[in-house]
Amino acid sequence: MFDWLMKKSLTKAEGNRRFWVWQGPALKDLKELGKTLRTMKDEQFRHHVNSEKNDFAKWVGEVLQDPDCARALAKVKTKTKTLEKVEDALKNYSY
């Protein structure tokens, strides 16, 4: 099989490495982030992504070890664009 055609395995965070959404669930992977973004309240999103920080980009880069997705997330500031970047990144994974 061609290694370059194989998709990456989805990294799952355990325990205190999970992402704790403000007033929401604890997320273990990129797939759960995408699912949660679809129903996340704007207030929750702004708590994590604003002019001072992007908690999702930081978690994806540091914990989930996906620097490409983290860079893409760091460039966007809306829930819709964040979801788009997560969905784009998920195309590279098998799950």
C-alpha positions as CSV (number, residue, x, y, z in Angstrom):
1,M,0.0,0.0,0.0
2,F,1.1,3.6,-0.6
3,D,1.9,5.2,2.7
4,W,1.2,8.7,1.4
5,L,-2.4,7.6,0.5
6,M,-3.1,6.4,4.1
7,K,-4.9,8.8,6.4
8,K,-3.8,9.7,9.9
9,S,-5.3,8.2,13.0
10,L,-7.4,10.6,15.0
11,T,-5.5,11.7,18.2
12,K,-7.7,11.3,21.3
13,A,-6.9,13.4,24.4
14,E,-7.5,11.7,27.7
15,G,-8.0,13.0,31.2
16,N,-6.9,16.6,31.9
17,R,-5.7,16.9,28.3
18,R,-9.3,17.0,27.0
19,F,-10.7,20.4,26.0
20,W,-13.2,21.7,28.5
21,V,-15.7,23.9,26.7
22,W,-16.9,26.7,28.9
23,Q,-20.3,25.7,30.2
24,G,-20.2,22.7,27.9
25,P,-18.7,19.2,27.4
26,A,-15.2,17.9,27.6
27,L,-13.8,17.1,24.1
28,K,-11.4,14.4,23.3
29,D,-10.7,14.8,19.6
30,L,-11.1,16.9,16.5
31,K,-14.3,15.1,15.5
32,E,-16.0,16.0,18.8
33,L,-14.8,19.6,18.4
34,G,-16.6,19.8,15.0
35,K,-19.8,18.2,16.4
36,T,-19.8,20.7,19.3
37,L,-19.1,23.7,17.2
38,R,-22.4,23.0,15.3
39,T,-24.5,23.5,18.4
40,M,-22.2,25.8,20.5
41,K,-23.7,29.1,21.6
42,D,-22.0,32.2,20.4
43,E,-21.2,33.2,23.9
44,Q,-19.3,29.9,24.5
45,F,-17.4,30.4,21.3
46,R,-16.3,33.9,22.1
47,H,-15.1,32.7,25.5
48,H,-12.5,30.5,23.7
49,V,-11.9,32.6,20.5
50,N,-11.5,36.3,20.7
51,S,-9.0,39.1,19.9
52,E,-6.8,37.9,22.8
53,K,-6.7,34.2,22.3
54,N,-7.8,31.1,20.3
55,D,-8.1,28.2,22.7
56,F,-9.1,25.8,20.0
57,A,-6.0,26.5,17.9
58,K,-3.8,26.1,20.9
59,W,-5.4,22.8,22.0
60,V,-5.3,21.3,18.4
61,G,-1.6,22.2,18.0
62,E,-0.4,21.3,21.5
63,V,-2.5,18.4,22.5
64,L,-3.9,16.9,19.3
65,Q,-0.5,17.5,17.5
66,D,-2.0,18.8,14.3
67,P,0.1,21.9,13.5
68,D,-1.6,22.5,10.1
69,C,-5.1,22.6,11.5
70,A,-3.8,24.7,14.4
71,R,-2.4,27.3,12.0
72,A,-5.6,27.3,10.0
73,L,-7.7,27.8,13.2
74,A,-5.5,30.6,14.4
75,K,-6.3,32.6,11.3
76,V,-10.1,32.6,11.8
77,K,-12.3,34.2,14.4
78,T,-15.8,33.1,13.6
79,K,-17.6,29.9,14.6
80,T,-18.5,29.2,11.0
81,K,-15.0,29.5,9.7
82,T,-13.6,27.5,12.6
83,L,-16.0,24.7,11.8
84,E,-15.0,24.8,8.2
85,K,-11.3,24.5,9.1
86,V,-12.0,21.6,11.5
87,E,-14.1,19.8,8.8
88,D,-11.3,20.3,6.3
89,A,-8.7,18.9,8.7
90,L,-10.9,15.8,9.4
91,K,-10.7,14.8,5.7
92,N,-7.1,13.8,6.5
93,Y,-8.0,11.4,9.2
94,S,-9.5,7.9,9.5
95,Y,-12.0,7.5,12.3
